[in-house]
Amino acid sequence: MQPRIKEKFPVSVNSLSVERLNSRRCGCSIAKGFQENIGQLLIDHFGFAEDRTFKQRYLIADQHWKKDTGSILFYTGNEGDIAWFANNTGFMWNVAEEFDAILVFAEHRYYGDSLPFGNKSYTDAKHLNYLSSQQALADFAVLIQHLKNTIPGTENTPVIAIGGSYGGMLAAWFRMKYPHIVIGALAASAPIWQFDSLVPCGSFYKIVTEDFKKSGAGCSETIQNSWAKGLQWLSHTFRLCSPLKTKTDVINFREWLRGTWIYVAMVDYPYEAAFLQPLPAWPVKVTKSKVTGIRALSSLVSHATHDLIKLSAPVSFIFSKACTEMVMPMCSDGINDMFEPQKWDFHAYSEECFKAWGVRPRPSWIPTFYGGKNISAHSNIIFSNGGLDPWSGGGVTKNITDTLVAIMIPEGAHHLDLRSNSPFDPTSVLQARLLEVHYMKLWLQKHERQRLSIGDHLLPGLSLLRLTF
């Protein structure tokens, strides 16, 4: 079976449904307390022939800001409408007063309203050429300089980057590439090592399987046995409105089913949550206990009643990144995991990308640009990972140095630590948040000592970035 591009990108649990992503906006209201702003940014920060600009959206909340003691907590937006992430990253609100902080949520180019070429932004490779993590980080750097130039009293205010999933990867890389702009980063559920054989390609699906094994005896085995079932059985079991008729129908449905098991494992939260679909508390356990057998899924997720056309709808501006820089090898063997065997075949993957976009992916570019596992020269990054999160297999799960620290959350799903405090939070999540705050305070204390010893000064290097606000 050829690899499917749509599985090879760390779509956040805060991301939108296929239909919503295709319309780019989540349609959700902006959280109370935020002000929406628009800035003008260069489409290309690294070339000089392209001088066009686009509108970047960002949200800001300054209710807890204190000039003399304050900080800026900066969310590095990922693959979706920034209002969605602002509404689902309660950790930043929980600590804003403690840090006297301004909260900033920056929308990633090509998502939400931040479209460099309007509705043409995701039509072809030419228009998508400026969709990269490098361009996004430069956007964030320019935005921070703009804020410091326009908000009185923030000229020397320390900035901490925060992000989850792909946004967590960006937060870590932001600190690595722009250490003069952010004093530290909290990178939650950030699989920065899910590239170029840095970790085993089967780790992701093994963790998903372990989650279901923990839910009770026979759960993962039931799922494993379902893959060999035929058209009639699948149509009947999942009560599909449109019966499966062809081999392509089965392939598409099984790909959707695989993605659903992944999603349930990713959002295995200790309380009810609604992202792509409303799910109960601890949904993996409910899958086991609600119904004996594979049909448990249909009572959890209603997507099974959709037409297959809807199930397999492309999300252009996510999948295009998987065909350029975000090449994350994944495989399953059906022995150490509950999925159908699927080898990692880069050639087939590349051909699929070329057929879709006319481009070839560069599997070694991310490790080359950001350092792969050779990152010990950097500092002040927290890598938090949940033991239930399949993306933890590509994350940093052990301390690298005293300032590149890993926090493991055994009962945590995908960046649970960035969500609001809940009475249902496991102790390990509460402890993780306390430890994250502890490290962030250490960074701020060190920054203040350096400021007092050196004296107030403008951050170096930003004058090289072309401001267009």
C-alpha positions as CSV (number, residue, x, y, z in Angstrom):
1,M,0.0,0.0,0.0
2,Q,1.3,3.4,-0.9
3,P,1.8,6.0,1.8
4,R,-0.9,8.5,2.3
5,I,0.3,12.1,2.5
6,K,-2.5,13.1,4.8
7,E,-1.0,11.0,7.7
8,K,2.4,12.5,7.5
9,F,1.8,15.9,9.1
10,P,1.2,16.6,12.9
11,V,-2.2,18.0,12.6
12,S,-3.0,19.5,16.0
13,V,-6.0,18.3,18.0
14,N,-6.9,22.0,18.0
15,S,-7.0,21.9,14.2
16,L,-10.2,22.2,12.3
17,S,-12.3,19.6,10.5
18,V,-11.7,18.8,6.9
19,E,-14.6,21.0,5.9
20,R,-13.6,23.8,8.1
21,L,-10.0,23.7,7.0
22,N,-11.0,23.8,3.4
23,S,-12.8,27.0,4.2
24,R,-9.8,28.1,6.1
25,R,-11.8,29.8,9.0
26,C,-13.2,27.9,11.9
27,G,-16.2,30.3,12.3
28,C,-15.5,30.5,16.0
29,S,-15.7,33.7,18.0
30,I,-12.6,35.3,19.4
31,A,-12.2,34.7,23.1
32,K,-13.3,37.5,25.4
33,G,-10.4,39.8,26.3
34,F,-8.6,39.5,23.0
35,Q,-8.3,42.3,20.4
36,E,-7.9,41.4,16.8
37,N,-5.2,43.1,14.8
38,I,-3.8,43.0,11.3
39,G,-0.2,43.7,10.2
40,Q,1.4,43.9,6.8
41,L,4.2,41.4,6.2
42,L,6.5,40.6,3.3
43,I,5.5,37.5,1.4
44,D,9.2,36.6,1.1
45,H,11.6,37.5,3.9
46,F,14.6,36.0,2.2
47,G,14.6,37.3,-1.3
48,F,14.7,40.8,-2.6
49,A,12.9,40.5,-5.9
50,E,9.5,39.7,-4.3
51,D,8.4,42.8,-2.4
52,R,4.6,42.2,-2.1
53,T,3.0,42.0,1.3
54,F,0.1,40.2,2.9
55,K,-2.1,40.7,5.9
56,Q,-1.3,38.7,9.0
57,R,-3.8,38.4,11.7
58,Y,-2.9,38.3,15.4
59,L,-4.8,38.5,18.7
60,I,-3.5,40.4,21.7
61,A,-4.7,40.6,25.3
62,D,-3.0,43.0,27.8
63,Q,-5.3,43.0,30.8
64,H,-2.5,41.7,33.0
65,W,0.3,43.6,31.5
66,K,2.6,45.5,33.9
67,K,5.3,47.6,32.4
68,D,8.1,47.2,34.9
69,T,7.7,43.5,35.6
70,G,5.8,42.2,32.7
71,S,6.6,39.7,29.9
72,I,5.1,38.7,26.5
73,L,3.8,35.2,26.1
74,F,3.8,34.6,22.3
75,Y,1.8,31.7,20.8
76,T,3.4,30.5,17.6
77,G,0.4,29.8,15.5
78,N,0.0,26.5,13.6
79,E,-2.2,25.0,11.0
80,G,-5.6,26.7,11.5
81,D,-7.6,29.8,12.4
82,I,-5.7,31.5,15.3
83,A,-9.0,32.1,17.1
84,W,-9.3,28.4,17.5
85,F,-6.0,28.1,19.2
86,A,-6.6,31.1,21.4
87,N,-9.8,29.6,22.6
88,N,-8.2,26.3,23.4
89,T,-4.9,27.3,25.0
90,G,-6.1,28.2,28.5
91,F,-2.7,27.6,30.1
92,M,-1.6,31.0,28.8
93,W,-4.6,32.7,30.4
94,N,-4.1,30.8,33.6
95,V,-0.5,32.1,34.0
96,A,-0.9,35.6,32.4
97,E,-1.5,37.4,35.7
98,E,1.4,35.5,37.4
99,F,3.7,36.7,34.7
100,D,2.2,40.2,34.3
101,A,2.0,39.2,30.7
102,I,0.7,40.4,27.4
103,L,-0.7,37.5,25.5
104,V,-0.1,37.4,21.7
105,F,-1.5,34.7,19.4
106,A,0.0,35.0,15.9
107,E,-1.7,33.4,12.9
108,H,0.5,31.3,10.7
109,R,0.7,32.4,7.1
110,Y,-1.7,30.6,4.7
111,Y,-4.2,29.8,7.5
112,G,-7.3,31.6,8.8
113,D,-7.3,35.1,7.4
114,S,-3.6,35.3,6.8
115,L,-3.6,34.4,3.1
116,P,-0.7,35.8,1.0
117,F,-2.7,35.4,-2.2
118,G,-6.3,35.4,-1.0
119,N,-8.3,32.5,-2.3
120,K,-5.6,31.6,-4.7
121,S,-3.1,30.9,-1.9
122,Y,-3.5,27.1,-2.0
123,T,-4.4,26.5,-5.7
124,D,-1.0,25.4,-6.9
125,A,2.7,25.0,-6.0
126,K,3.5,28.5,-7.3
127,H,1.2,30.1,-4.8
128,L,2.2,27.8,-2.0
129,N,5.9,28.5,-2.5
130,Y,6.1,30.8,0.5
131,L,4.4,28.3,2.9
132,S,7.3,27.2,5.1
133,S,8.4,27.1,8.7
134,Q,11.3,29.5,7.9
135,Q,9.0,32.1,6.5
136,A,6.6,31.7,9.4
137,L,9.3,32.2,12.0
138,A,10.5,35.3,10.2
139,D,6.8,36.5,10.3
140,F,6.8,36.0,14.1
141,A,10.2,37.8,14.5
142,V,9.0,40.9,12.5
143,L,5.7,40.9,14.4
144,I,7.4,41.0,17.8
145,Q,9.6,43.9,16.7
146,H,6.5,45.7,15.5
147,L,4.9,45.2,18.9
148,K,7.9,46.4,20.7
149,N,8.0,49.5,18.5
150,T,4.4,50.4,19.0
151,I,3.4,49.3,22.5
152,P,5.0,51.8,25.0
153,G,7.1,50.2,27.7
154,T,7.7,46.9,25.8
155,E,11.0,47.8,24.1
156,N,13.0,45.5,26.4
157,T,10.2,43.2,27.6
158,P,11.3,39.5,27.5
159,V,9.3,37.2,25.2
160,I,8.6,33.5,25.7
161,A,7.4,31.5,22.8
162,I,4.7,28.9,23.4
163,G,3.1,26.4,21.1
164,G,1.6,22.9,20.7
165,S,2.0,20.2,18.1
166,Y,3.3,21.9,14.9
167,G,3.1,25.2,16.8
168,G,5.3,23.6,19.5
169,M,7.8,22.7,16.8
170,L,7.8,26.3,15.7
171,A,8.2,27.5,19.3
172,A,11.3,25.4,19.7
173,W,12.7,26.4,16.4
174,F,12.0,30.0,17.1
175,R,14.2,29.9,20.2
176,M,16.9,28.1,18.2
177,K,17.0,30.5,15.3
178,Y,16.0,33.7,17.0
179,P,17.5,33.5,20.5
180,H,17.9,37.3,20.6
181,I,14.1,37.7,20.2
182,V,12.7,35.0,22.6
183,I,14.4,34.1,25.8
184,G,12.9,30.7,26.0
185,A,10.2,28.4,24.5
186,L,7.6,25.9,25.8
187,A,7.2,23.3,23.0
188,A,4.3,21.0,23.9
189,S,3.8,17.8,22.0
190,A,6.4,18.9,19.4
191,P,7.7,16.0,17.3
192,I,10.9,17.7,16.1
193,W,12.6,14.4,15.6
194,Q,10.0,12.7,13.5
195,F,12.2,13.2,10.4
196,D,14.7,11.4,8.3
197,S,15.1,8.2,10.4
198,L,15.9,10.2,13.6
199,V,13.4,7.9,15.3
200,P,11.9,4.5,14.2
201,C,9.2,5.0,11.7
202,G,6.9,2.6,13.6
203,S,6.9,4.5,16.9
204,F,3.8,6.5,16.2
205,Y,1.5,3.5,15.5
206,K,3.0,1.5,18.4
207,I,2.0,4.3,20.8
208,V,-1.6,4.4,19.4
209,T,-1.8,0.6,19.9
210,E,-0.5,0.8,23.4
211,D,-3.2,3.4,24.3
212,F,-5.9,0.9,23.2
213,K,-4.2,-2.0,24.9
214,K,-4.3,-0.1,28.2
215,S,-8.1,0.4,27.8
216,G,-8.8,-3.3,28.3
217,A,-8.1,-6.8,27.1
218,G,-9.0,-7.5,23.5
219,C,-9.5,-3.9,22.4
220,S,-6.5,-3.5,20.1
221,E,-7.0,-7.1,18.9
222,T,-10.6,-6.3,17.8
223,I,-9.3,-3.4,15.8
224,Q,-6.5,-5.4,14.3
225,N,-8.9,-8.1,13.2
226,S,-11.2,-5.6,11.5
227,W,-8.9,-4.7,8.6
228,A,-9.5,-8.0,6.8
229,K,-13.3,-7.6,6.8
230,G,-15.1,-7.2,3.5
231,L,-17.3,-4.6,1.8
232,Q,-20.6,-5.8,3.2
233,W,-19.4,-6.2,6.7
234,L,-17.8,-2.7,6.8
235,S,-21.0,-1.1,5.3
236,H,-23.3,-2.9,7.8
237,T,-21.1,-2.5,10.9
238,F,-20.7,1.2,10.4
239,R,-24.2,1.8,9.1
240,L,-22.9,3.8,6.1
241,C,-25.4,5.8,4.2
242,S,-23.6,4.9,1.0
243,P,-22.5,1.3,0.9
244,L,-18.9,0.5,0.0
245,K,-18.8,-0.8,-3.5
246,T,-15.3,-0.7,-4.9
247,K,-11.7,-1.4,-3.8
248,T,-11.1,2.4,-3.8
249,D,-14.1,2.8,-1.4
250,V,-12.6,0.4,1.0
251,I,-9.1,2.0,0.8
252,N,-10.6,5.4,1.5
253,F,-12.7,4.2,4.3
254,R,-9.9,2.3,6.0
255,E,-7.7,5.3,5.7
256,W,-10.4,7.3,7.4
257,L,-10.8,4.6,10.0
258,R,-7.0,4.6,10.7
259,G,-7.1,8.3,11.1
260,T,-10.0,8.1,13.5
261,W,-8.2,5.7,15.8
262,I,-5.3,8.0,15.8
263,Y,-7.5,11.0,16.6
264,V,-9.2,9.2,19.5
265,A,-5.8,8.4,21.0
266,M,-4.5,11.9,20.5
267,V,-7.4,13.5,22.3
268,D,-7.7,10.9,25.1
269,Y,-8.5,13.6,27.6
270,P,-9.8,13.1,31.1
271,Y,-12.9,15.2,30.4
272,E,-15.4,15.7,27.6
273,A,-13.9,17.7,24.7
274,A,-15.2,18.8,21.3
275,F,-12.8,19.3,18.5
276,L,-13.5,17.5,15.1
277,Q,-16.4,15.8,16.9
278,P,-17.6,15.8,20.5
279,L,-15.9,13.0,22.5
280,P,-16.5,11.8,26.1
281,A,-13.9,11.7,28.8
282,W,-11.2,9.1,28.3
283,P,-12.6,8.2,24.8
284,V,-10.2,5.3,24.3
285,K,-11.6,3.5,27.4
286,V,-15.2,4.3,26.2
287,T,-14.3,2.7,22.9
288,K,-13.7,-0.5,24.7
289,S,-16.5,-0.4,27.3
290,K,-19.4,1.0,25.3
291,V,-19.7,-1.8,22.8
292,T,-18.0,-5.2,22.6
293,G,-16.5,-5.1,19.1
294,I,-15.5,-2.7,16.4
295,R,-18.8,-0.8,16.2
296,A,-17.8,1.2,19.3
297,L,-16.4,3.7,16.9
298,S,-19.7,4.6,15.3
299,S,-21.1,5.7,18.7
300,L,-18.1,8.0,19.3
301,V,-17.6,9.6,15.9
302,S,-20.4,10.4,13.5
303,H,-18.2,10.9,10.5
304,A,-18.9,7.4,9.4
305,T,-22.3,8.5,8.0
306,H,-20.7,11.0,5.6
307,D,-20.2,10.3,1.9
308,L,-16.8,8.9,1.1
309,I,-16.2,12.0,-1.0
310,K,-16.4,14.1,2.1
311,L,-14.3,11.6,4.1
312,S,-11.4,11.9,1.6
313,A,-11.6,15.6,0.9
314,P,-8.1,17.1,0.6
315,V,-6.8,19.8,2.9
316,S,-4.5,21.5,0.4
317,F,-2.5,23.8,2.6
318,I,-1.7,21.1,5.1
319,F,-0.8,18.3,2.7
320,S,1.3,20.6,0.6
321,K,3.7,21.1,3.6
322,A,4.0,17.3,3.8
323,C,5.1,17.4,0.2
324,T,7.9,20.0,0.8
325,E,9.6,20.2,4.1
326,M,7.5,18.3,6.6
327,V,8.4,14.7,5.6
328,M,7.7,12.5,8.6
329,P,8.4,8.8,7.9
330,M,5.8,6.5,9.4
331,C,5.2,2.8,9.1
332,S,3.2,0.0,10.6
333,D,3.8,-3.8,10.6
334,G,0.6,-5.3,12.0
335,I,2.6,-7.2,14.6
336,N,3.9,-4.5,17.0
337,D,0.8,-2.4,16.3
338,M,-2.9,-2.9,15.5
339,F,-2.8,-1.5,12.0
340,E,-2.5,-3.0,8.5
341,P,1.2,-3.4,7.4
342,Q,2.4,-0.3,5.6
343,K,6.0,0.2,4.8
344,W,7.6,3.6,4.6
345,D,8.2,4.1,0.8
346,F,9.7,7.5,0.1
347,H,9.8,6.9,-3.6
348,A,6.0,6.3,-3.7
349,Y,5.5,9.2,-1.3
350,S,7.5,11.5,-3.6
351,E,5.6,10.3,-6.7
352,E,2.3,11.0,-4.9
353,C,3.5,14.5,-4.1
354,F,4.7,15.2,-7.6
355,K,1.4,14.0,-9.0
356,A,-0.6,16.3,-6.6
357,W,1.6,19.4,-6.7
358,G,4.4,19.0,-9.2
359,V,7.1,19.2,-6.4
360,R,9.4,16.8,-4.8
361,P,9.7,16.6,-1.0
362,R,13.0,17.2,0.7
363,P,13.2,14.6,3.6
364,S,16.5,15.9,5.0
365,W,15.8,19.6,4.9
366,I,14.3,20.0,8.4
367,P,17.1,18.1,10.2
368,T,19.7,20.0,8.1
369,F,18.2,23.4,8.9
370,Y,17.2,22.9,12.5
371,G,19.9,20.5,13.6
372,G,18.2,17.2,14.1
373,K,19.4,15.7,17.3
374,N,22.4,17.9,17.5
375,I,20.8,20.8,19.4
376,S,22.7,20.8,22.6
377,A,24.2,24.2,21.8
378,H,20.8,25.8,22.3
379,S,19.2,26.6,25.6
380,N,15.9,27.5,27.4
381,I,13.5,25.1,25.8
382,I,10.9,22.9,27.5
383,F,9.8,19.9,25.6
384,S,6.6,18.5,27.1
385,N,5.1,15.2,25.9
386,G,2.1,13.1,27.0
387,G,2.6,9.4,27.5
388,L,-0.7,8.8,25.6
389,D,0.2,11.0,22.7
390,P,1.4,9.1,19.6
391,W,3.4,12.2,18.5
392,S,5.6,11.7,21.6
393,G,7.5,9.1,19.7
394,G,9.1,11.8,17.6
395,G,9.5,14.2,20.5
396,V,12.3,15.0,23.0
397,T,11.5,12.9,26.0
398,K,14.8,13.1,28.0
399,N,16.8,16.1,29.2
400,I,19.5,17.1,26.7
401,T,21.1,19.7,29.0
402,D,20.2,21.6,32.1
403,T,18.3,24.1,30.0
404,L,17.0,21.8,27.3
405,V,14.6,19.9,29.5
406,A,12.0,17.2,28.9
407,I,8.8,16.9,30.9
408,M,6.9,13.6,30.5
409,I,3.2,13.5,31.4
410,P,2.2,9.8,31.7
411,E,-1.5,10.4,31.6
412,G,-1.3,13.3,29.1
413,A,-2.7,13.3,25.6
414,H,-1.8,15.7,22.8
415,H,-0.6,19.0,24.5
416,L,-3.0,18.6,27.4
417,D,-0.7,20.8,29.5
418,L,-1.6,23.8,27.3
419,R,-5.3,23.5,28.0
420,S,-7.1,25.2,30.8
421,N,-6.9,23.8,34.3
422,S,-9.7,21.3,35.0
423,P,-10.7,19.5,38.2
424,F,-10.4,16.3,36.2
425,D,-6.7,16.9,35.3
426,P,-4.5,14.0,36.4
427,T,-1.8,14.9,39.0
428,S,0.9,14.5,36.4
429,V,-0.5,17.2,34.2
430,L,-0.8,19.6,37.2
431,Q,2.8,18.9,38.2
432,A,3.9,19.5,34.6
433,R,2.3,22.9,34.5
434,L,4.0,23.9,37.8
435,L,7.3,22.7,36.4
436,E,6.8,24.7,33.2
437,V,6.1,27.8,35.1
438,H,9.1,27.2,37.3
439,Y,11.5,27.0,34.3
440,M,9.9,30.1,32.7
441,K,10.5,32.1,35.9
442,L,14.1,31.0,35.9
443,W,14.5,32.3,32.3
444,L,12.9,35.6,33.3
445,Q,15.1,35.9,36.4
446,K,18.2,35.3,34.3
447,H,17.1,37.8,31.7
448,E,16.6,40.4,34.5
449,R,20.1,39.8,35.9
450,Q,21.6,40.2,32.5
451,R,19.6,43.4,31.8
452,L,20.8,44.9,35.1
453,S,24.4,44.0,34.4
454,I,24.5,45.1,30.8
455,G,21.9,47.9,30.9
456,D,18.8,48.4,28.8
457,H,19.5,47.9,25.1
458,L,17.6,47.1,22.0
459,L,17.7,43.6,20.9
460,P,20.3,43.1,18.1
461,G,19.7,41.9,14.6
462,L,16.1,43.0,14.1
463,S,17.0,46.0,12.0
464,L,17.9,43.4,9.3
465,L,14.3,42.3,9.1
466,R,12.3,44.5,6.7
467,L,9.3,45.9,8.6
468,T,6.2,46.8,6.6
469,F,3.6,47.6,9.3
